[in-house]
């Protein structure tokens, strides 16, 4: 049974780290709600308007570009860790990948997808 004590402590500390800050914020934090704080806000336009109204697609474009470039940066970490094992062919494969990424980024920049008017 004593072998499981560290696991129990790990679980208890994890729960405490997750619950204690939320409880402290709820207990100690000021609660001054007003209509601005309680109003829903999503996607850059007011809620409870006509569902058929046109809205700007730049929100989706920026979100897609963020996900695209963020995920590609995630490929750099395993590559950097295993660079010695994969050798020159892995290095040049990543350079081609990054070149394609830079070309895509330059294209998006040139088209004005990153400009927020």
C-alpha positions in Angstrom: 0.0 0.0 0.0 2.9 2.4 0.7 3.9 2.1 -3.0 0.7 4.0 -4.0 1.2 6.8 -1.5 3.2 9.0 -4.0 0.5 8.5 -6.6 -2.1 9.6 -4.1 -0.1 12.6 -3.1 0.4 13.5 -6.8 -3.4 13.4 -7.4 -4.2 15.4 -4.3 -1.6 18.1 -5.1 -2.9 18.2 -8.7 -6.5 18.7 -7.5 -5.4 21.3 -5.0 -3.5 23.2 -7.7 -6.6 23.2 -9.9 -9.2 23.9 -7.3 -7.5 26.3 -4.8 -6.9 29.2 -7.2 -10.4 29.1 -8.5 -11.9 29.0 -5.0 -9.6 31.8 -3.8 -10.6 34.0 -6.7 -14.3 33.3 -6.0 -14.0 34.0 -2.3 -11.5 36.9 -2.4 -12.3 38.5 -5.7 -14.6 41.5 -6.1 -18.0 40.9 -7.6 -19.3 44.0 -9.3 -21.3 42.9 -12.3 -22.6 45.5 -14.7 -24.4 45.2 -18.1 -21.2 45.5 -20.1 -19.5 42.6 -18.2 -22.6 40.4 -18.4 -23.2 41.0 -22.1 -22.2 38.2 -24.5 -19.6 39.1 -27.1 -18.5 36.7 -29.8 -16.9 37.0 -33.3 -16.8 40.8 -33.3 -20.5 41.6 -33.5 -23.3 42.0 -31.0 -25.4 39.0 -30.1 -29.2 38.7 -30.5 -29.3 40.6 -33.8 -30.6 39.2 -37.1 -29.0 35.8 -37.7 -28.8 36.5 -41.4 -26.7 39.6 -41.1 -23.4 39.8 -42.9 -20.2 39.7 -40.9 -16.6 40.0 -41.7 -14.8 36.8 -42.6 -11.5 38.2 -41.4 -12.1 36.7 -38.0 -12.1 33.2 -39.6 -9.1 34.0 -41.9 -7.0 35.2 -39.0 -8.0 32.1 -36.9 -7.1 29.8 -39.8 -3.8 31.5 -40.4 -3.0 31.3 -36.7 -3.7 27.6 -36.6 -1.8 26.9 -39.8 1.4 28.7 -38.7 1.1 27.5 -35.1 0.8 23.8 -36.1 3.8 24.1 -38.4 5.9 25.6 -35.7 5.0 22.5 -33.6 6.8 20.4 -36.2 10.1 22.3 -35.5 10.4 20.9 -31.9 10.7 17.2 -32.8 12.9 18.1 -35.7 15.3 20.1 -33.6 15.5 17.3 -31.0 16.3 14.6 -33.6 18.4 16.7 -35.9 21.6 14.7 -35.2 19.9 11.4 -35.9 18.2 12.4 -39.2 21.3 14.0 -40.7 21.7 16.3 -43.7 18.7 14.8 -45.5 16.4 15.7 -42.6 17.9 19.2 -42.4 17.3 19.9 -46.0 13.8 18.5 -45.9 13.0 20.9 -43.1 14.6 23.8 -45.1 12.3 23.0 -48.0 9.3 22.8 -45.6 10.3 26.2 -44.1 10.7 27.7 -47.5 7.2 26.6 -48.5 6.0 28.1 -45.2 7.7 31.4 -45.9 6.3 31.5 -49.4 2.8 31.0 -48.0 3.4 33.7 -45.4 4.7 36.1 -48.0 1.6 35.4 -50.2 -0.8 36.0 -47.3 1.1 39.2 -46.4 1.0 40.4 -50.0 -2.7 39.7 -50.4 -3.4 41.7 -47.3 -4.8 38.9 -45.2 -2.8 40.0 -42.2 -3.9 43.7 -42.4 -6.5 44.7 -39.9 -8.3 47.7 -41.2 
